[in-house]
Amino acid sequence: MRLTVLGGCGAWPTADRGCSGYLVEDSGFRLLVDPGYATFPRLLGHCAAEAVDAVYVTHGHSDHCADLNPLLRARALAADPPPPLPLYAPSGALDAVLALDRPGMVAPAYVRRDFTPGESLAVGPFTVETEPLPHHLPNAGLRLSAGGSVLAYTGDTGPSPAIARLARAADVLLSEATYPHEVPEEDRPYLLTARLAGRYAAEAGVARLLLTHLWPGTDPATAVRAAVEAYDGPVEVATTGLTVTF
């Protein structure tokens, strides 16, 4: 299994960092996870639009799904359109982004596979266990398994014991870590700190922790230092272009 980071910036993209976006590959199958703002151009540096085999979106915030629109445009308006792209997302999460174009314009380019967080899915070579995790909108964290390898990803989430269950003994935990040490009071139920991400990584016994969704302007080294207060394994920030094979 190979994970390529297309972006990992929270809320909005910066000059050099797109928002959440991850390409996961196994056995020649390409799964695009959370195509947020400014991730589509990064995707094209790794594969053509028609080479994506499926898309998984954790929740409907635009920093996790806005660049689904240019991906679908590129496929729908191609001279030789590829088959419809399966879109896996919590029910209703993609309504807004799929309504950006005139009715029917990109409809031939996709087929919806809406689900309820907590369901298990089969996507290409991947077994996908989904987990409802607390956020402002329904959010489905995921545990991807293929060929004996496991990637766990939280999407955006607040504190929850379900995170450690989702990530149990995973090769990689890709965890939301919007703030290093403290979340503003109004968002504490819905977002994580890097320190908490480290604690969940330790509880789950994961082999590696990747911190993502850092608030724009956050010093990556500060986030890493906060995570290692609770976790003694390898810790990195999910920076654009980072590739992890496991």
Backbone bond lengths (Angstrom), bond angles and torsions (degrees), N, CA, C in turn:
res aa  C-N    CA-C-N  psi(-1)  N-CA   C-N-CA  omega(-1)  CA-C   N-CA-C  phi
1 M - - - 1.455 - - 1.527 109.06 -
2 R 1.328 116.21 138.96 1.462 120.15 179.20 1.520 109.60 -129.20
3 L 1.323 116.29 131.62 1.461 123.96 177.20 1.517 108.80 -110.63
4 T 1.331 116.61 126.84 1.462 122.03 174.99 1.524 107.98 -119.46
5 V 1.327 116.28 125.89 1.464 121.64 -179.41 1.528 109.32 -84.45
6 L 1.322 116.19 120.61 1.469 121.82 176.31 1.523 111.19 -94.02
7 G 1.303 116.47 -21.13 1.466 122.10 178.74 1.512 108.88 179.35
8 G 1.336 116.55 155.09 1.455 119.78 -179.42 1.513 112.72 -151.87
9 C 1.346 116.32 24.76 1.460 120.98 -178.34 1.525 109.34 -89.65
10 G 1.308 117.53 137.11 1.452 120.97 178.55 1.515 112.42 -82.07
11 A 1.323 116.57 146.93 1.467 125.37 168.35 1.529 114.89 75.77
12 W 1.329 118.57 -58.39 1.462 121.29 178.21 1.528 108.81 -149.14
13 P 1.338 118.01 155.91 1.468 119.86 -179.29 1.519 111.63 -77.92
14 T 1.314 116.11 156.25 1.456 122.20 173.55 1.527 108.77 -108.35
15 A 1.330 116.56 -176.34 1.463 120.01 -177.48 1.523 112.26 -61.44
16 D 1.334 117.38 -28.94 1.462 119.71 -176.11 1.525 114.13 -123.77
17 R 1.330 117.34 6.21 1.463 120.14 -177.66 1.521 110.66 -137.66
18 G 1.322 116.03 122.45 1.447 120.25 170.88 1.517 110.36 -77.58
19 C 1.313 115.49 172.17 1.463 120.29 175.22 1.522 109.80 -78.84
20 S 1.310 116.74 -167.11 1.462 120.62 -175.72 1.522 111.16 -54.67
21 G 1.314 116.26 135.31 1.456 121.92 177.38 1.511 109.85 -178.54
22 Y 1.329 117.27 127.73 1.457 121.44 -172.83 1.532 109.69 -143.68
23 L 1.303 116.23 133.37 1.459 122.44 175.50 1.524 107.73 -105.44
24 V 1.330 116.27 121.20 1.461 121.41 -179.42 1.520 107.59 -116.39
25 E 1.336 116.06 126.79 1.464 121.22 -174.99 1.519 110.79 -125.69
26 D 1.331 114.74 140.92 1.453 121.04 173.12 1.525 107.85 -158.33
27 S 1.332 116.41 134.82 1.469 122.24 177.44 1.515 112.43 54.33
28 G 1.332 116.65 35.28 1.455 121.19 178.44 1.514 114.80 80.47
29 F 1.337 117.92 0.69 1.465 122.37 -179.51 1.523 108.94 -96.03
30 R 1.328 116.74 133.42 1.468 121.81 -178.09 1.527 110.00 -112.57
31 L 1.329 115.30 115.85 1.454 122.79 177.46 1.520 108.87 -109.19
32 L 1.327 116.71 121.11 1.457 122.15 178.06 1.523 108.38 -95.74
33 V 1.319 116.24 122.80 1.463 121.75 -177.61 1.525 109.07 -111.38
34 D 1.333 116.17 124.37 1.471 123.71 174.50 1.534 113.19 55.15
35 P 1.333 117.73 72.25 1.473 119.96 177.63 1.528 111.95 -77.70
36 G 1.334 116.74 79.83 1.460 121.93 -178.52 1.518 112.36 -79.11
37 Y 1.340 115.71 -177.03 1.461 121.81 -179.07 1.530 112.00 -47.14
38 A 1.335 116.44 134.48 1.472 124.23 170.06 1.517 113.91 67.58
39 T 1.329 118.16 18.91 1.464 119.98 177.96 1.531 112.48 -95.47
40 F 1.333 118.12 -22.36 1.461 119.47 -177.79 1.533 112.17 -62.30
41 P 1.343 119.68 -45.55 1.470 118.32 176.51 1.531 112.45 -59.40
42 R 1.337 117.29 -36.00 1.470 119.89 177.95 1.525 110.52 -67.57
43 L 1.327 116.51 -38.43 1.462 120.39 177.40 1.519 110.99 -58.28
44 L 1.333 116.52 -41.83 1.460 120.48 -177.49 1.522 112.35 -65.51
45 G 1.329 117.48 -17.50 1.454 120.32 173.48 1.521 112.89 -74.24
46 H 1.340 116.63 -10.30 1.462 120.86 -177.74 1.526 112.59 -117.47
47 C 1.322 117.46 -31.05 1.465 120.14 179.19 1.514 109.14 -162.12
48 A 1.322 116.47 161.43 1.459 121.57 176.69 1.527 109.96 -74.88
49 A 1.325 115.81 159.42 1.462 120.31 -179.71 1.520 111.48 -57.34
50 E 1.337 116.40 -39.63 1.464 119.52 -176.78 1.529 112.75 -74.47
51 A 1.343 117.54 -7.96 1.458 120.81 -178.84 1.531 112.52 -86.88
52 V 1.333 117.85 -8.92 1.457 120.63 176.68 1.529 108.24 -73.74
53 D 1.336 116.58 133.54 1.464 120.87 -175.89 1.524 113.56 -98.01
54 A 1.328 117.63 -25.72 1.460 121.05 179.34 1.526 108.19 -164.69
55 V 1.333 115.45 160.13 1.467 122.19 177.64 1.525 108.32 -128.21
56 Y 1.344 115.22 138.12 1.460 121.74 174.44 1.524 107.70 -123.98
57 V 1.328 116.32 128.14 1.463 122.00 179.10 1.518 108.93 -119.65
58 T 1.333 116.75 126.70 1.464 120.68 -176.71 1.524 112.23 -72.94
59 H 1.354 117.03 -37.58 1.460 120.34 -179.62 1.523 109.27 -162.83
60 G 1.333 115.98 171.29 1.450 120.70 -167.68 1.507 118.03 -87.75
61 H 1.321 120.16 8.99 1.464 120.00 175.75 1.525 109.96 -67.49
62 S 1.341 115.49 141.91 1.465 119.74 -171.85 1.517 113.83 -65.43
63 D 1.333 118.34 -24.95 1.470 118.47 177.00 1.522 112.06 -74.13
64 H 1.334 116.51 2.81 1.468 121.51 175.19 1.525 113.13 -120.90
65 C 1.329 118.01 -5.81 1.472 117.54 -176.28 1.520 114.80 -147.49
66 A 1.343 119.96 -1.81 1.472 120.69 -173.47 1.523 112.88 -60.35
67 D 1.338 117.71 -36.58 1.471 119.23 -176.77 1.523 113.19 -82.41
68 L 1.325 116.82 8.14 1.460 119.18 165.32 1.524 109.51 -63.59
69 N 1.342 116.59 -32.22 1.466 119.88 -178.27 1.527 112.94 -61.72
70 P 1.339 120.91 -53.62 1.460 118.30 178.20 1.524 113.42 -65.14
71 L 1.332 117.65 -30.40 1.459 119.69 175.99 1.530 110.43 -61.88
72 L 1.326 116.82 -45.81 1.460 120.04 -179.61 1.523 111.55 -69.70
73 R 1.325 117.44 -36.26 1.474 120.09 176.08 1.528 110.46 -60.88
74 A 1.327 115.81 -45.36 1.464 119.72 -178.49 1.519 111.33 -61.34
75 R 1.317 117.09 -34.22 1.455 120.60 179.84 1.529 111.46 -80.76
76 A 1.333 117.14 -43.74 1.470 120.60 -176.60 1.522 112.39 -67.80
77 L 1.339 117.19 -34.43 1.471 121.16 -173.96 1.526 112.86 -98.06
78 A 1.321 116.91 6.21 1.468 120.19 178.43 1.526 110.58 -66.51
79 A 1.334 115.85 153.18 1.459 120.15 178.43 1.529 111.13 -61.48
80 D 1.322 116.41 -34.46 1.460 121.85 178.01 1.526 107.58 -128.39
81 P 1.341 118.15 83.30 1.466 120.93 -172.75 1.528 112.34 -60.16
82 P 1.343 116.63 139.42 1.467 120.46 175.57 1.526 109.98 -75.70
83 P 1.333 117.61 173.66 1.466 120.48 177.36 1.532 111.05 -61.51
84 P 1.324 116.57 159.22 1.474 119.59 178.74 1.525 111.61 -55.49
85 L 1.322 116.10 141.26 1.461 123.31 -175.90 1.529 109.74 -91.18
86 P 1.320 119.59 122.19 1.467 120.72 176.72 1.535 110.58 -67.46
87 L 1.332 115.72 129.66 1.460 122.43 179.61 1.525 108.89 -116.26
88 Y 1.325 116.31 114.39 1.461 121.92 179.62 1.521 108.82 -102.96
89 A 1.339 116.72 123.75 1.459 121.02 -178.56 1.521 108.91 -162.36
90 P 1.342 117.09 156.11 1.468 118.72 173.32 1.526 110.31 -56.71
91 S 1.313 116.81 146.97 1.458 121.67 -176.21 1.527 111.09 -52.12
92 G 1.327 116.24 125.65 1.458 122.60 177.38 1.512 115.28 86.06
93 A 1.339 118.73 -9.93 1.463 120.96 -174.08 1.527 112.57 -63.66
94 L 1.334 117.19 -29.27 1.460 120.41 -174.92 1.528 113.22 -100.28
95 D 1.322 117.59 4.89 1.469 119.87 -176.03 1.525 112.06 -55.74
96 A 1.325 117.42 -45.67 1.467 120.72 -174.97 1.521 111.71 -68.38
97 V 1.316 118.30 -46.99 1.464 119.87 -176.62 1.530 110.76 -69.41
98 L 1.320 117.97 -31.65 1.462 120.34 179.39 1.526 112.01 -77.11
99 A 1.330 117.10 -11.42 1.462 121.46 178.93 1.531 112.95 -97.02
100 L 1.332 117.60 6.87 1.467 119.98 -176.63 1.526 112.76 -69.86
101 D 1.322 118.06 -28.94 1.460 121.91 -177.95 1.518 110.94 -101.86
102 R 1.322 115.95 168.37 1.468 119.14 178.08 1.532 109.51 -60.25
103 P 1.329 117.51 149.26 1.469 119.72 -176.58 1.528 112.23 -53.70
104 G 1.313 114.34 129.92 1.447 120.42 176.10 1.514 115.88 88.24
105 M 1.332 118.10 -10.62 1.464 119.86 -173.40 1.531 112.02 -62.49
106 V 1.324 117.16 -48.50 1.466 119.79 -178.65 1.528 112.46 -107.12
107 A 1.325 117.02 2.30 1.467 120.33 -176.41 1.530 113.65 -55.35
108 P 1.348 119.89 -37.95 1.473 118.09 179.09 1.525 113.84 -67.24
109 A 1.346 117.52 -11.26 1.461 120.64 -174.14 1.518 113.69 -88.62
110 Y 1.332 118.21 -5.56 1.460 118.72 -175.60 1.522 111.65 -146.12
111 V 1.320 114.28 160.96 1.459 122.61 169.49 1.522 106.99 -134.18
112 R 1.322 116.83 128.20 1.461 120.99 -175.61 1.518 111.15 -81.47
113 R 1.313 114.44 140.62 1.454 122.01 175.44 1.537 107.83 -128.51
114 D 1.335 116.11 61.13 1.459 120.34 -178.87 1.524 110.94 -62.13
115 F 1.334 116.27 145.98 1.458 121.14 179.43 1.518 109.76 -144.72
116 T 1.300 115.71 168.16 1.463 122.69 175.11 1.520 108.46 -100.18
117 P 1.339 118.66 126.21 1.466 119.56 179.35 1.525 111.00 -51.72
118 G 1.334 114.29 132.43 1.450 121.34 -174.00 1.517 111.73 115.34
119 E 1.345 116.51 -18.36 1.461 120.64 177.87 1.530 110.34 -77.05
120 S 1.323 115.32 157.47 1.462 121.86 171.20 1.519 108.63 -103.82
121 L 1.339 116.23 145.06 1.457 122.19 -174.86 1.523 109.24 -131.03
122 A 1.317 115.18 157.02 1.464 122.06 169.43 1.520 106.88 -115.95
123 V 1.326 116.79 117.42 1.465 122.10 -177.89 1.527 107.62 -127.47
124 G 1.327 117.08 104.84 1.453 119.79 -175.89 1.519 110.03 55.55
125 P 1.339 117.92 -129.65 1.468 120.33 179.99 1.525 113.26 -81.12
126 F 1.339 116.78 -2.80 1.461 121.09 -172.75 1.529 111.96 -93.53
127 T 1.324 115.16 135.62 1.460 121.01 161.31 1.519 106.85 -91.72
128 V 1.322 116.85 125.64 1.459 121.70 -175.02 1.519 109.03 -116.95
129 E 1.331 115.61 113.96 1.464 120.91 171.48 1.526 107.09 -98.21
130 T 1.323 116.97 124.78 1.456 120.62 -179.83 1.525 109.61 -104.08
131 E 1.319 115.69 152.46 1.459 121.45 -175.84 1.527 109.32 -139.88
132 P 1.339 118.68 123.86 1.471 119.24 174.90 1.530 110.11 -68.31
133 L 1.318 115.64 123.20 1.464 121.52 179.51 1.525 109.00 -123.98
134 P 1.337 118.60 147.38 1.469 121.59 -170.72 1.523 113.05 -71.89
135 H 1.326 115.41 127.20 1.462 122.16 175.54 1.521 107.85 -156.41
136 H 1.335 116.69 178.23 1.464 120.05 179.69 1.526 111.96 -64.37
137 L 1.319 117.18 -30.60 1.459 123.93 175.73 1.523 108.31 -120.05
138 P 1.339 118.37 159.36 1.466 119.02 174.93 1.521 110.91 -53.77
139 N 1.323 116.33 126.63 1.461 122.99 -174.01 1.515 109.22 -128.45
140 A 1.338 115.43 131.82 1.460 120.84 -177.64 1.519 109.94 -114.58
141 G 1.340 116.56 95.47 1.451 119.49 169.96 1.514 109.29 -61.42
142 L 1.334 116.64 158.50 1.457 118.31 -176.15 1.523 111.53 -137.81
143 R 1.327 113.09 151.72 1.458 122.71 174.89 1.521 106.35 -124.18
144 L 1.336 115.74 110.05 1.455 122.04 -178.09 1.521 109.29 -97.74
145 S 1.317 115.84 127.74 1.465 120.89 177.91 1.520 109.25 -125.34
146 A 1.325 116.22 135.93 1.470 121.47 175.41 1.520 108.25 -163.36
147 G 1.315 116.47 132.86 1.457 121.00 175.06 1.502 114.76 56.80
148 G 1.335 117.34 29.63 1.456 120.81 179.63 1.508 114.80 86.20
149 S 1.356 118.09 -1.64 1.458 122.11 178.79 1.527 109.86 -103.45
150 V 1.340 116.23 150.40 1.461 121.00 -177.22 1.526 110.23 -135.74
151 L 1.332 115.14 128.38 1.460 122.91 171.70 1.516 107.79 -117.93
152 A 1.328 117.08 127.20 1.460 121.96 173.86 1.527 108.62 -111.33
153 Y 1.334 115.70 137.93 1.474 121.43 -179.18 1.525 108.61 -138.22
154 T 1.325 115.57 131.83 1.461 120.40 -174.17 1.519 114.08 -83.40
155 G 1.376 119.06 -18.51 1.457 117.10 -160.94 1.523 107.06 61.73
156 D 1.326 117.55 -149.23 1.466 120.83 173.69 1.521 108.20 -96.97
157 T 1.322 116.89 133.22 1.461 119.49 -175.78 1.516 111.57 -154.19
158 G 1.305 114.16 153.01 1.443 120.83 167.29 1.512 109.83 -92.63
159 P 1.340 117.38 -175.43 1.462 121.09 -178.93 1.531 111.25 -60.77
160 S 1.333 116.21 137.77 1.456 121.15 179.00 1.521 109.56 -165.70
161 P 1.339 117.55 136.06 1.467 119.40 174.82 1.521 112.28 -64.79
162 A 1.339 117.21 -17.36 1.463 120.30 179.14 1.523 112.08 -65.91
163 I 1.336 118.03 -22.08 1.467 120.39 -179.37 1.522 110.45 -63.37
164 A 1.319 117.21 -46.35 1.464 120.47 179.70 1.523 110.96 -65.27
165 R 1.333 117.08 -35.66 1.475 119.47 177.17 1.528 110.01 -66.03
166 L 1.313 116.66 -43.05 1.458 121.13 -179.25 1.527 110.81 -61.39
167 A 1.336 116.41 -37.03 1.465 121.56 -172.11 1.525 113.60 -96.61
168 R 1.310 118.96 8.38 1.460 121.06 -172.48 1.532 111.30 -51.08
169 A 1.339 115.70 120.81 1.469 123.78 175.18 1.528 113.33 53.88
170 A 1.330 117.67 27.13 1.468 120.58 179.57 1.529 110.74 -70.59
171 D 1.319 115.53 151.93 1.465 120.31 173.14 1.520 110.99 -67.04
172 V 1.335 115.86 -39.10 1.462 121.65 179.45 1.520 108.76 -139.21
173 L 1.327 116.69 133.02 1.457 122.88 167.12 1.521 107.73 -108.42
174 L 1.318 116.26 115.37 1.455 123.42 174.93 1.524 106.37 -96.93
175 S 1.320 116.28 104.56 1.462 120.18 -168.57 1.513 112.62 -118.33
176 E 1.309 114.49 134.91 1.458 121.36 168.80 1.525 109.37 -55.44
177 A 1.331 116.35 137.38 1.465 121.90 -179.96 1.530 107.48 -153.43
178 T 1.321 115.95 63.51 1.466 120.79 -171.32 1.523 112.06 -57.74
179 Y 1.321 116.62 -40.73 1.469 121.49 -178.74 1.531 109.36 -123.33
180 P 1.333 117.91 151.18 1.477 118.92 -179.56 1.523 113.61 -68.32
181 H 1.348 117.29 -52.05 1.454 119.70 -170.78 1.518 114.93 -122.02
182 E 1.330 118.35 -28.52 1.465 119.62 -173.62 1.514 110.36 -149.13
183 V 1.332 115.57 132.14 1.459 122.23 176.23 1.525 108.52 -93.25
184 P 1.346 118.69 137.32 1.466 119.34 175.04 1.525 111.19 -52.71
185 E 1.321 115.83 145.18 1.464 121.27 -169.79 1.521 113.59 -51.89
186 E 1.347 117.51 -42.69 1.463 119.69 -175.20 1.526 113.02 -67.23
187 D 1.338 117.41 -20.03 1.456 121.14 -177.70 1.525 113.42 -108.59
188 R 1.316 118.39 3.46 1.467 120.21 -175.13 1.530 113.96 -59.59
189 P 1.337 120.09 -32.69 1.466 117.83 177.57 1.526 113.74 -74.35
190 Y 1.345 117.47 -10.60 1.463 120.41 -166.32 1.523 115.49 -120.46
191 L 1.341 117.89 -9.44 1.458 121.34 -177.84 1.527 109.20 -136.70
192 L 1.351 115.52 162.23 1.459 121.16 -178.18 1.525 111.62 -113.85
193 T 1.314 114.71 161.51 1.461 121.92 167.05 1.529 108.83 -100.13
194 A 1.319 115.45 160.59 1.466 119.82 173.78 1.521 110.87 -62.64
195 R 1.319 116.62 -34.89 1.468 119.72 178.56 1.529 110.61 -61.73
196 L 1.344 117.05 -44.95 1.463 120.39 178.03 1.526 111.45 -65.85
197 A 1.329 116.67 -38.00 1.462 119.38 176.39 1.521 110.35 -58.35
198 G 1.318 116.32 -41.18 1.458 120.02 176.72 1.517 112.31 -63.41
199 R 1.325 116.48 -39.63 1.461 119.48 179.38 1.529 110.99 -63.63
200 Y 1.348 116.48 -44.34 1.466 119.08 179.56 1.529 111.12 -66.15
201 A 1.335 117.38 -36.33 1.464 120.44 177.47 1.522 110.61 -62.04
202 A 1.332 116.36 -40.76 1.459 120.24 178.75 1.527 111.30 -67.11
203 E 1.335 116.63 -43.43 1.463 120.45 179.89 1.530 110.99 -62.15
204 A 1.334 116.04 -38.29 1.464 120.67 -176.83 1.517 112.74 -80.33
205 G 1.327 117.88 -16.48 1.456 120.77 -178.13 1.516 112.93 68.78
206 V 1.350 116.89 39.81 1.458 119.76 -178.53 1.521 109.99 -77.55
207 A 1.332 115.38 157.57 1.463 120.03 -178.33 1.519 112.14 -82.99
208 R 1.334 117.29 -24.29 1.467 120.09 -175.19 1.519 108.94 -156.61
209 L 1.327 117.18 142.52 1.460 123.09 179.73 1.519 109.70 -118.59
210 L 1.339 115.90 127.30 1.456 122.41 172.46 1.518 108.51 -114.64
211 L 1.325 116.80 124.41 1.459 122.25 179.76 1.522 109.37 -92.34
212 T 1.322 116.46 134.02 1.464 120.21 -178.90 1.519 110.53 -139.46
213 H 1.346 115.59 174.59 1.468 123.27 179.00 1.526 111.28 63.25
214 L 1.340 118.19 31.11 1.454 120.55 176.44 1.524 109.73 -65.07
215 W 1.318 115.99 140.17 1.463 120.91 177.93 1.528 109.42 -60.17
216 P 1.335 118.25 138.10 1.467 119.77 -179.57 1.524 111.47 -52.11
217 G 1.317 115.60 132.88 1.463 121.74 -179.69 1.514 114.24 92.91
218 T 1.336 117.54 -7.92 1.468 120.11 178.31 1.521 110.31 -67.91
219 D 1.322 116.40 134.34 1.467 121.32 176.36 1.527 108.95 -72.51
220 P 1.331 118.71 117.52 1.474 119.75 -178.72 1.526 113.18 -56.81
221 A 1.317 117.38 -37.14 1.460 119.90 -178.96 1.523 111.34 -64.14
222 T 1.330 117.14 -34.93 1.458 120.53 177.33 1.519 110.63 -64.88
223 A 1.340 116.76 -41.83 1.464 120.45 178.17 1.526 111.17 -63.13
224 V 1.326 117.22 -42.60 1.469 120.53 179.26 1.526 110.80 -63.00
225 R 1.340 116.62 -43.50 1.476 119.48 179.34 1.524 110.83 -61.28
226 A 1.321 117.10 -37.67 1.469 119.86 179.14 1.520 110.73 -65.99
227 A 1.337 117.21 -40.54 1.468 120.42 -178.31 1.522 111.68 -66.96
228 V 1.343 117.69 -39.03 1.471 119.90 -175.75 1.528 111.92 -74.82
229 E 1.321 117.77 -6.23 1.462 119.53 171.48 1.530 111.11 -62.57
230 A 1.362 115.45 -27.99 1.464 119.49 -176.65 1.520 113.96 -117.43
231 Y 1.335 117.66 -14.91 1.467 121.41 -173.53 1.517 109.04 -131.61
232 D 1.334 116.87 129.16 1.462 119.77 -175.22 1.524 113.38 -103.28
233 G 1.336 117.46 10.51 1.458 120.53 175.39 1.517 111.76 -89.97
234 P 1.331 117.42 -175.87 1.464 121.22 -179.94 1.538 111.48 -65.23
235 V 1.320 115.64 133.79 1.470 121.83 179.64 1.520 108.56 -130.92
236 E 1.331 116.37 133.01 1.455 122.74 173.96 1.520 109.28 -139.36
237 V 1.324 115.13 164.63 1.458 121.34 170.74 1.523 108.04 -96.39
238 A 1.318 116.35 137.98 1.461 122.15 -179.62 1.525 109.33 -73.74
239 T 1.318 116.32 91.40 1.457 122.14 -179.16 1.519 110.40 -97.48
240 T 1.316 116.07 150.84 1.461 121.67 -177.58 1.531 110.75 -55.60
241 G 1.339 115.39 128.03 1.452 121.16 179.15 1.516 114.43 95.19
242 L 1.324 117.94 -13.10 1.466 120.22 178.25 1.524 109.53 -63.16
243 T 1.330 116.28 132.02 1.464 121.86 178.30 1.531 108.18 -124.01
244 V 1.327 115.11 131.64 1.462 121.96 179.66 1.517 107.66 -125.21
245 T 1.323 117.39 123.97 1.461 122.24 175.55 1.519 108.11 -110.97
246 F 1.331 116.23 132.59 1.456 119.47 -176.47 1.520 109.97 -153.58
